[in-house]
Amino acid sequence: MPKVSEAHVEARKEQIVSAAFLCFARKGFHPTTMQDICAEAHLSPGAVYRYFAGKEDIIQSACGEAQAAEYVGLLEEALAEPDTSAMFSGLAAAFFSHFDDDGADVYNRTSLQLWAEMAVNERVRESFSSNPAAVRAGLDAVVREAQRRGDIDSGLESGAVASAIRPLRRLPAPEGDGPHDRHAGLRARGRGAARRHLVDRSALA
């Protein structure tokens, strides 16, 4: 039997995760069955269960260490920006870029359900726990870098400033400056970090 490439495995997992998110958005987390996900992914149950034992495993894959690492990469790229104002505006552009996609409605509907599920489901809560911690640590590093540059008061506690910044991710993303927008690269990275969950809104009909 030929060996399956890592790229094929990752593509198949993303296919299943995207199908699951669409089902969650359309029917809800609890009413969605693994059979629904198989049908949406156009895969046999055996093909899906080869990668995931259940819905919680799918959520763990979607929201676990791999996604946290992608967001950490965004923060590290921002730290390389020599201008502090551009560093923060670039981060905002990256974090909010996925709201520009047609599939944002699916992502947002599913996220609301999963945040509620965290209150009663230990496995879902554990799946989400790594992302906030990674983002918080990255923002703390960004704040400390701005303090080192003299652009943020060094007397402020960096962790507290980072915690204050995190809710600002819910504000509208800044507009770009056209085709040569200096933040285009960061926004593209942000879209890539969320791409696996985004599908066409029309599929919800």
C-alpha positions as CSV (number, residue, x, y, z in Angstrom):
1,M,0.0,0.0,0.0
2,P,1.5,3.4,-1.0
3,K,2.5,5.7,1.8
4,V,0.2,8.7,2.2
5,S,2.0,12.0,2.2
6,E,1.8,14.4,5.1
7,A,0.4,17.0,2.7
8,H,-2.5,14.6,1.8
9,V,-3.2,13.9,5.5
10,E,-3.3,17.6,6.3
11,A,-5.6,18.4,3.3
12,R,-7.9,15.6,4.3
13,K,-8.1,16.8,7.9
14,E,-8.9,20.4,6.7
15,Q,-11.6,19.0,4.5
16,I,-13.2,17.3,7.5
17,V,-12.8,20.3,9.8
18,S,-14.4,22.6,7.2
19,A,-17.3,20.2,6.8
20,A,-17.8,20.0,10.5
21,F,-17.8,23.7,11.0
22,L,-20.4,24.1,8.3
23,C,-22.6,21.5,10.0
24,F,-22.1,23.1,13.4
25,A,-23.1,26.5,11.9
26,R,-26.1,25.1,10.1
27,K,-27.5,22.6,12.8
28,G,-25.7,23.4,16.0
29,F,-22.9,21.5,17.8
30,H,-25.0,18.9,19.6
31,P,-27.5,18.1,16.8
32,T,-24.7,17.5,14.3
33,T,-23.7,13.9,14.1
34,M,-20.6,12.3,12.7
35,Q,-22.7,11.0,9.9
36,D,-23.7,14.6,9.0
37,I,-20.0,15.5,8.8
38,C,-19.2,12.5,6.6
39,A,-22.0,13.5,4.2
40,E,-20.9,17.2,4.1
41,A,-17.2,16.2,3.5
42,H,-18.3,13.6,0.9
43,L,-16.3,11.0,2.7
44,S,-17.1,7.5,4.0
45,P,-17.4,7.1,7.8
46,G,-14.2,5.0,7.7
47,A,-12.3,7.8,6.0
48,V,-13.4,10.3,8.6
49,Y,-12.9,8.0,11.6
50,R,-9.4,7.3,10.3
51,Y,-8.5,10.9,11.4
52,F,-11.0,11.8,14.1
53,A,-12.7,9.7,16.7
54,G,-15.5,12.2,17.2
55,K,-16.6,15.9,17.2
56,E,-14.4,16.8,20.1
57,D,-11.3,15.5,18.2
58,I,-12.2,17.7,15.3
59,I,-12.5,20.7,17.5
60,Q,-9.2,19.8,19.1
61,S,-7.5,19.7,15.7
62,A,-9.1,23.0,14.6
63,C,-8.3,24.9,17.8
64,G,-5.2,23.2,19.2
65,E,-1.5,23.8,19.1
66,A,-1.2,24.1,15.3
67,Q,-3.5,27.1,15.1
68,A,-1.9,28.6,18.1
69,A,1.5,28.3,16.4
70,E,0.1,30.1,13.4
71,Y,-1.0,33.1,15.5
72,V,2.4,33.1,17.3
73,G,4.0,33.3,13.8
74,L,1.9,36.4,13.1
75,L,3.1,38.0,16.3
76,E,6.7,37.2,15.6
77,E,6.4,38.7,12.1
78,A,4.9,41.9,13.6
79,L,7.8,42.2,16.0
80,A,10.1,42.5,13.0
81,E,8.3,45.7,12.0
82,P,10.6,48.7,13.0
83,D,7.8,51.2,13.3
84,T,5.7,50.6,16.5
85,S,2.5,52.2,15.1
86,A,2.8,50.0,12.0
87,M,3.5,47.0,14.2
88,F,0.2,47.4,16.1
89,S,-1.9,48.3,13.0
90,G,-0.4,45.4,11.1
91,L,-1.5,43.1,13.9
92,A,-5.0,44.4,13.9
93,A,-5.2,44.0,10.1
94,A,-4.0,40.4,10.5
95,F,-6.2,39.4,13.3
96,F,-9.3,40.8,11.6
97,S,-8.6,39.7,8.0
98,H,-10.8,36.6,8.2
99,F,-13.8,38.8,8.7
100,D,-13.4,39.9,5.1
101,D,-14.0,36.4,3.8
102,D,-17.4,35.2,2.6
103,G,-17.3,32.4,5.1
104,A,-16.9,34.5,8.2
105,D,-20.5,33.9,9.1
106,V,-19.9,30.2,9.4
107,Y,-16.8,30.8,11.6
108,N,-18.6,33.2,13.9
109,R,-21.7,31.1,14.3
110,T,-19.6,28.1,15.2
111,S,-17.3,30.0,17.5
112,L,-20.3,31.2,19.6
113,Q,-21.5,27.7,20.0
114,L,-18.1,26.4,21.0
115,W,-17.5,29.1,23.5
116,A,-20.8,28.1,25.1
117,E,-19.8,24.4,24.9
118,M,-16.6,25.2,26.8
119,A,-18.6,25.8,30.0
120,V,-19.8,22.2,30.1
121,N,-17.4,20.2,28.0
122,E,-13.9,19.7,29.4
123,R,-12.4,18.4,26.1
124,V,-13.6,21.5,24.2
125,R,-12.4,23.8,26.9
126,E,-8.9,22.1,26.8
127,S,-8.9,22.5,23.0
128,F,-9.4,26.3,23.3
129,S,-7.0,26.8,26.2
130,S,-3.8,26.9,24.2
131,N,-4.9,29.7,21.8
132,P,-5.6,32.5,24.3
133,A,-2.4,31.7,26.2
134,A,-0.4,31.8,23.0
135,V,-2.0,35.1,21.8
136,R,-1.6,36.7,25.3
137,A,2.1,35.7,25.5
138,G,2.7,37.1,22.0
139,L,0.9,40.4,22.7
140,D,2.9,40.7,25.9
141,A,6.1,40.4,23.9
142,V,4.9,43.1,21.4
143,V,4.1,45.4,24.3
144,R,7.5,44.8,25.9
145,E,9.2,45.6,22.6
146,A,7.2,48.8,22.3
147,Q,8.3,49.7,25.8
148,R,11.9,49.0,24.9
149,R,11.6,51.4,22.0
150,G,10.2,54.1,24.3
151,D,6.8,54.1,22.6
152,I,4.8,52.7,25.6
153,D,5.3,53.8,29.2
154,S,7.9,51.4,30.7
155,G,6.2,51.8,34.1
156,L,3.1,49.9,32.9
157,E,2.8,46.2,33.5
158,S,3.2,44.6,30.0
159,G,0.8,41.8,30.7
160,A,-2.0,44.2,31.8
161,V,-1.5,46.2,28.6
162,A,-1.6,43.1,26.5
163,S,-4.9,42.0,28.3
164,A,-6.3,45.5,27.5
165,I,-5.3,45.1,23.8
166,R,-6.9,41.7,23.3
167,P,-10.5,42.9,23.3
168,L,-9.7,45.4,20.6
169,R,-9.5,42.5,18.2
170,R,-13.3,42.7,18.1
171,L,-13.2,46.2,16.5
172,P,-13.3,46.6,12.8
173,A,-10.0,46.0,11.0
174,P,-8.2,49.1,9.6
175,E,-8.5,49.7,5.9
176,G,-5.6,48.9,3.7
177,D,-3.7,51.4,1.5
178,G,-4.4,49.8,-1.8
179,P,-2.4,47.2,-3.7
180,H,0.9,48.2,-2.0
181,D,-0.6,48.2,1.5
182,R,2.3,47.5,3.8
183,H,0.2,45.2,5.9
184,A,-0.9,43.0,3.0
185,G,1.5,40.2,4.1
186,L,0.3,40.1,7.7
187,R,-3.4,40.1,6.5
188,A,-2.7,37.2,4.2
189,R,-1.1,35.3,7.1
190,G,-4.2,36.1,9.2
191,R,-6.5,34.8,6.5
192,G,-4.4,31.6,6.2
193,A,-4.7,31.0,10.0
194,A,-8.5,30.9,9.8
195,R,-8.9,29.6,6.2
196,R,-9.7,26.0,7.2
197,H,-12.9,27.1,8.9
198,L,-14.2,29.4,6.2
199,V,-16.7,28.3,3.6
200,D,-19.2,30.0,1.3
201,R,-22.2,31.5,3.2
202,S,-24.5,30.1,0.5
203,A,-23.8,26.6,1.8
204,L,-25.8,27.5,4.9
205,A,-29.0,27.8,3.0
